[in-house]
Amino acid sequence: MNRGSKAYYLLIGFFCFFIFQGIGQNQKKADSLALIYAADSLSGSKKMELLRQLAYHETKDLDLSLSYAEELIGLATKDSNFRYQQRGFIQKGNTLRMKGDLQLALDAFFKSVEIARETGFLAGEGFGLTTVADTYSEQGDSKNAEFYYEKGIAILRQTNDSVSLATALLNAGDEYSKNGKYDLALRNFEESGDIFKLSNFLIGTAYNKGNIGMVLARQGKHDEATSSITEAVEMLEDLEDYYAISDYYTYMSDIYA
């Protein structure tokens, strides 16, 4: 599966924890926030939050996004604000990953896990471990990807962050599916789908249905697969997530070619 259908790329930003990247990121917002940054009138946690949002929303210039993340890490470290320090490493890892610097991204994500563990922040630790797993998955290292998904999910089950848990289950299911472990994949999708539904998290539900459809297609259950993906696409059209729609259609055309 390519990056478009990987929930991580569409579910990161807001640190507790998931905004869909394709929908949540907004270059216009970054440009607007840059004016506030230039005024240099904020300090402390307010400036840290500004830097976090700038690092997240800046997509036109990834080097600039990275500089915001680095500044956030430096300021948070100076003020011993460990929550924002960890957020800074998450944003740094995300930007590095978008740049294709996967090993450096892993280093940043592992640092976020270390900070969360040392400060007893379970949700942050679990989330950080799933970002590590996602990156290993992109590198094609299935063994490490599955290992860190399992670790991250086990920790997220101890928290109240149900959407992060569901997203981790969704991404782990995608990894299982990619590796031909269809029963495990569907089990993960069933659980994540239930959580997304209870949370009324519509875009998560849409991705879940689409990914189920892809597994069914791989199993040769074409009618069921088409039905599931069609339902996902209808939901994604309402949410205007055309990138994912294109991804699912491309996948289906490859399957039936």
C-alpha positions as CSV (number, residue, x, y, z in Angstrom):
1,M,0.0,0.0,0.0
2,N,1.4,3.4,-0.8
3,R,1.5,6.3,1.5
4,G,-1.9,7.7,0.6
5,S,-3.8,5.0,2.3
6,K,-1.6,4.9,5.4
7,A,-3.6,6.4,8.2
8,Y,-0.5,7.9,9.9
9,Y,0.0,10.3,7.1
10,L,-3.6,11.5,7.4
11,L,-3.9,11.3,11.2
12,I,-1.2,13.4,12.9
13,G,-0.9,16.9,14.3
14,F,-2.9,17.9,17.3
15,F,-1.1,15.9,20.0
16,C,-4.0,14.2,21.7
17,F,-3.5,13.1,19.0
18,F,-4.9,12.8,15.5
19,I,-6.0,15.3,13.0
20,F,-6.0,14.1,9.4
21,Q,-3.0,15.5,7.7
22,G,-4.5,15.9,4.3
23,I,-7.4,17.8,5.9
24,G,-5.9,19.2,9.0
25,Q,-2.8,20.8,7.5
26,N,-3.4,24.2,6.0
27,Q,-0.7,26.3,4.3
28,K,-2.8,29.4,4.5
29,K,-3.0,28.9,8.3
30,A,0.8,28.6,8.4
31,D,1.1,31.8,6.4
32,S,-1.2,33.5,8.9
33,L,0.6,32.2,11.9
34,A,3.9,33.3,10.5
35,L,2.7,36.9,10.9
36,I,2.2,36.3,14.6
37,Y,5.6,34.6,14.8
38,A,7.2,37.6,13.1
39,A,5.7,40.0,15.6
40,D,7.6,38.0,18.4
41,S,5.0,39.0,21.0
42,L,4.5,35.5,22.6
43,S,6.5,33.7,25.2
44,G,6.4,30.5,27.2
45,S,3.8,27.8,26.4
46,K,1.9,30.2,24.0
47,K,5.0,30.5,21.8
48,M,5.6,26.8,22.0
49,E,2.0,26.1,20.8
50,L,2.6,28.6,18.0
51,L,5.8,26.8,16.9
52,R,4.0,23.5,17.1
53,Q,1.3,24.7,14.8
54,L,3.7,26.3,12.4
55,A,5.8,23.1,12.2
56,Y,2.6,21.2,11.5
57,H,0.9,23.4,9.0
58,E,4.0,24.5,7.0
59,T,4.0,22.2,4.0
60,K,5.3,24.5,1.3
61,D,8.8,24.7,2.8
62,L,9.7,21.6,4.8
63,D,13.0,23.0,5.8
64,L,11.1,25.9,7.4
65,S,8.8,23.4,9.1
66,L,11.9,21.6,10.4
67,S,13.3,24.9,11.8
68,Y,10.1,25.6,13.7
69,A,10.2,22.1,15.2
70,E,13.9,22.6,16.2
71,E,13.1,25.9,17.8
72,L,10.2,24.4,19.7
73,I,12.5,21.6,21.0
74,G,15.1,24.2,22.1
75,L,12.6,26.4,23.8
76,A,10.8,23.5,25.5
77,T,14.1,22.1,26.7
78,K,15.2,25.4,28.1
79,D,11.9,25.8,30.0
80,S,11.9,22.1,31.1
81,N,8.5,21.7,29.4
82,F,8.7,18.1,28.6
83,R,5.2,17.8,27.0
84,Y,6.1,20.4,24.4
85,Q,9.6,18.9,24.1
86,Q,8.1,15.6,23.1
87,R,5.7,17.3,20.7
88,G,8.6,19.0,19.1
89,F,10.3,15.7,18.4
90,I,7.1,14.3,17.0
91,Q,6.8,17.3,14.6
92,K,10.5,17.0,13.7
93,G,10.1,13.3,12.9
94,N,7.0,13.9,10.9
95,T,8.7,16.6,8.8
96,L,11.8,14.5,8.3
97,R,9.5,11.6,7.2
98,M,7.8,13.9,4.7
99,K,11.3,14.8,3.4
100,G,12.2,11.2,3.0
101,D,14.8,11.2,5.7
102,L,13.5,8.1,7.4
103,Q,16.4,7.2,9.6
104,L,16.6,10.7,11.0
105,A,12.8,10.6,11.5
106,L,13.2,7.4,13.5
107,D,15.8,9.0,15.7
108,A,13.3,11.9,16.4
109,F,10.4,9.5,17.1
110,F,12.5,7.3,19.4
111,K,13.5,10.5,21.3
112,S,9.8,11.4,21.8
113,V,9.2,7.9,23.2
114,E,12.1,8.3,25.6
115,I,10.8,11.6,26.9
116,A,7.3,10.2,27.3
117,R,8.6,7.2,29.1
118,E,10.8,9.2,31.5
119,T,7.9,11.6,32.3
120,G,5.2,8.9,32.7
121,F,3.2,10.1,29.7
122,L,1.6,6.8,28.5
123,A,-0.4,8.2,25.7
124,G,2.6,10.0,24.3
125,E,4.7,6.9,24.6
126,G,2.2,4.7,22.8
127,F,1.7,7.3,20.1
128,G,5.5,7.6,19.6
129,L,5.9,3.9,19.3
130,T,3.3,3.7,16.6
131,T,5.1,6.5,14.6
132,V,8.2,4.4,14.9
133,A,6.3,1.4,13.6
134,D,4.8,3.5,10.7
135,T,8.3,4.5,9.7
136,Y,9.7,1.0,9.8
137,S,6.7,0.0,7.7
138,E,7.6,2.6,5.1
139,Q,11.2,1.3,5.1
140,G,9.9,-2.1,4.3
141,D,11.0,-3.5,7.7
142,S,7.9,-5.6,8.5
143,K,9.5,-7.3,11.5
144,N,10.2,-4.1,13.4
145,A,7.0,-2.5,12.2
146,E,4.8,-5.3,13.6
147,F,6.9,-5.3,16.8
148,Y,6.5,-1.6,17.5
149,Y,2.8,-1.6,16.5
150,E,2.2,-4.3,19.1
151,K,4.1,-2.4,21.8
152,G,2.4,0.9,21.0
153,I,-1.1,-0.7,20.9
154,A,-0.5,-2.4,24.3
155,I,0.4,0.9,25.9
156,L,-2.5,2.8,24.2
157,R,-4.9,0.3,25.6
158,Q,-3.9,1.6,29.1
159,T,-5.0,5.1,28.2
160,N,-8.3,6.9,27.4
161,D,-7.0,8.0,24.0
162,S,-9.4,5.8,22.0
163,V,-8.9,7.5,18.6
164,S,-5.1,7.0,18.8
165,L,-5.7,3.4,19.7
166,A,-8.1,2.9,16.8
167,T,-5.6,4.5,14.4
168,A,-2.7,2.4,15.6
169,L,-4.9,-0.7,15.1
170,L,-5.8,0.5,11.6
171,N,-2.2,1.0,10.7
172,A,-1.1,-2.3,12.2
173,G,-3.9,-4.0,10.3
174,D,-2.6,-2.4,7.1
175,E,0.8,-3.8,7.9
176,Y,-0.6,-7.3,8.5
177,S,-2.5,-7.1,5.2
178,K,0.6,-6.1,3.3
179,N,2.3,-9.2,4.8
180,G,-0.5,-11.5,3.8
181,K,-1.8,-11.9,7.4
182,Y,-5.4,-11.3,6.4
183,D,-7.2,-12.7,9.4
184,L,-5.1,-10.5,11.8
185,A,-5.7,-7.5,9.6
186,L,-9.4,-8.0,9.6
187,R,-9.4,-8.5,13.3
188,N,-7.6,-5.2,13.8
189,F,-10.0,-3.5,11.4
190,E,-13.0,-4.8,13.1
191,E,-11.8,-3.4,16.5
192,S,-10.7,-0.1,15.1
193,G,-14.0,0.3,13.2
194,D,-16.0,-0.2,16.4
195,I,-13.9,2.4,18.2
196,F,-14.2,4.9,15.3
197,K,-17.9,4.4,15.2
198,L,-18.3,4.9,19.0
199,S,-16.2,8.0,18.8
200,N,-18.2,9.3,15.8
201,F,-14.9,9.7,14.0
202,L,-16.2,9.6,10.4
203,I,-13.0,9.8,8.5
204,G,-11.5,7.0,10.6
205,T,-14.5,4.9,9.8
206,A,-14.1,5.7,6.1
207,Y,-10.5,4.6,6.1
208,N,-11.4,1.5,8.0
209,K,-14.0,0.5,5.4
210,G,-11.6,1.2,2.6
211,N,-8.9,-0.9,4.1
212,I,-11.3,-3.8,4.8
213,G,-12.2,-3.6,1.1
214,M,-8.6,-3.9,0.1
215,V,-8.1,-7.0,2.2
216,L,-11.3,-8.6,0.8
217,A,-9.9,-7.9,-2.7
218,R,-6.7,-9.6,-1.9
219,Q,-8.7,-12.6,-0.7
220,G,-10.5,-12.7,-4.0
221,K,-13.9,-11.6,-2.5
222,H,-14.4,-9.0,-5.2
223,D,-18.1,-8.2,-4.7
224,E,-17.6,-7.6,-1.0
225,A,-14.5,-5.6,-1.6
226,T,-16.2,-3.4,-4.2
227,S,-19.1,-2.8,-1.8
228,S,-16.8,-1.9,1.1
229,I,-14.6,0.5,-0.9
230,T,-17.6,2.1,-2.6
231,E,-19.0,2.8,0.9
232,A,-15.7,4.3,1.9
233,V,-15.4,6.5,-1.2
234,E,-18.9,7.9,-0.6
235,M,-18.0,8.9,2.9
236,L,-14.7,10.4,1.7
237,E,-16.4,12.4,-1.0
238,D,-18.6,14.0,1.7
239,L,-15.4,14.7,3.7
240,E,-13.6,16.0,0.5
241,D,-10.7,13.7,1.0
242,Y,-9.9,13.2,-2.7
243,Y,-6.4,12.0,-2.2
244,A,-7.6,8.9,-0.4
245,I,-10.3,8.4,-2.9
246,S,-7.7,8.4,-5.7
247,D,-5.6,5.9,-3.7
248,Y,-8.5,3.5,-3.2
249,Y,-9.5,3.7,-6.9
250,T,-5.9,3.1,-8.0
251,Y,-5.6,0.1,-5.8
252,M,-8.8,-1.4,-7.1
253,S,-7.8,-0.8,-10.7
254,D,-4.5,-2.6,-10.0
255,I,-6.4,-5.5,-8.4
256,Y,-8.8,-6.0,-11.2
257,A,-6.4,-5.3,-14.1
